Amino acid sequence: EPEVTQTPSHQVTQMGQEVILRCVPISNHLYFYWYRQILGQKVEFLVSFYNNEISEKSEIFDDQFSVERPDGSNFTLKIRSTKLEDSAMYFCASNSGYYNEQFFGPGTRLTVL
Amino acid sequence: KNEVEQSPQNLTAQEGEFITINCSYSVGISALHWLQQHPGGGIVSLFMLSSGKKKHGRLIATINIQEKHSSLHITASHPRDSAVYICAVEGMDSNYQLIWGAGTKLIIKP
């Protein structure tokens, strides 16, 4: 069964460093998302991506964040200069656009020291 | 005010009990999702519904659009049902992105 994959599963970085979180969505899906969940809090929407551009983003998704779909299979989230408060689980999801069901990756746990 | 409210926040029950988790929302929606998050963090979609009722095995989800309310029921609960159950909604005119509730932590004791 097709699934969304994410790498790495856990990333530890120093404050101020750049990180890139990688996702491989399901191959025929058209909509892609990043969500984050700070420990003990609810999941929050970051950004949605469709037709090779951002379709919507939340207030959290400021200039420090960017997304790319560089090669037609990967979908990346870059944080330019990490802050302590960026420590969270980051989930990628994809959606075919036909049935509204979102398929989630296993998440990347980002720890900023 | 949160756009999606769930109750209860925590629920502990004995194996075999009938479980109900409630979700209320304040925005117009195109669909409502119930998801399950396991202790390891992984998220699995259980249901997506925009009207009526859906059943999958021991899980039943209902929605009342007029009252902006949905319920998730688990019949004959089992310890393996222990997880966080999350209600999330798709706003109108959204690209399917989800507005999330805080989740209900369910523990089923043997």
Contacts between the chains, C-beta under 8 A, distances in Angstrom:
chain1	res1	chain2	res2	distance
A	31	B	95	5.9
A	31	B	96	5.7
A	33	B	96	8.0
A	33	B	97	5.8
A	33	B	98	8.0
A	35	B	98	7.6
A	35	B	100	7.8
A	37	B	41	7.7
A	41	B	102	7.8
A	42	B	86	7.7
A	42	B	100	5.1
A	42	B	101	6.7
A	42	B	102	4.4
A	42	B	103	6.4
A	43	B	43	7.6
A	43	B	86	6.9
A	43	B	88	7.5
A	43	B	98	7.7
A	43	B	100	4.3
A	44	B	100	6.9
A	45	B	97	5.0
A	45	B	98	6.4
A	45	B	99	6.9
A	45	B	100	7.5
A	48	B	94	7.9
A	48	B	95	4.8
A	48	B	96	7.4
A	48	B	97	4.6
A	50	B	95	5.7
A	55	B	95	4.6
A	56	B	94	6.9
A	56	B	95	5.8
A	56	B	97	6.1
A	89	B	41	5.4
A	91	B	43	6.3
A	95	B	96	5.1
A	97	B	96	7.6
A	99	B	48	7.5
A	100	B	30	7.9
A	100	B	31	5.4
A	100	B	48	5.3
A	100	B	90	6.9
A	100	B	96	5.8
A	101	B	45	5.4
A	101	B	48	5.3
A	102	B	33	7.3
A	102	B	45	6.1
A	102	B	96	6.8
A	102	B	98	6.9
A	103	B	45	7.0
A	104	B	35	8.0
A	104	B	42	7.2
A	104	B	43	4.2
A	104	B	44	7.2
A	104	B	45	7.3
A	106	B	40	8.0
A	106	B	41	7.3
A	106	B	42	5.1
A	107	B	41	5.0
A	107	B	42	6.8
A	107	B	43	7.7
A	109	B	41	7.3
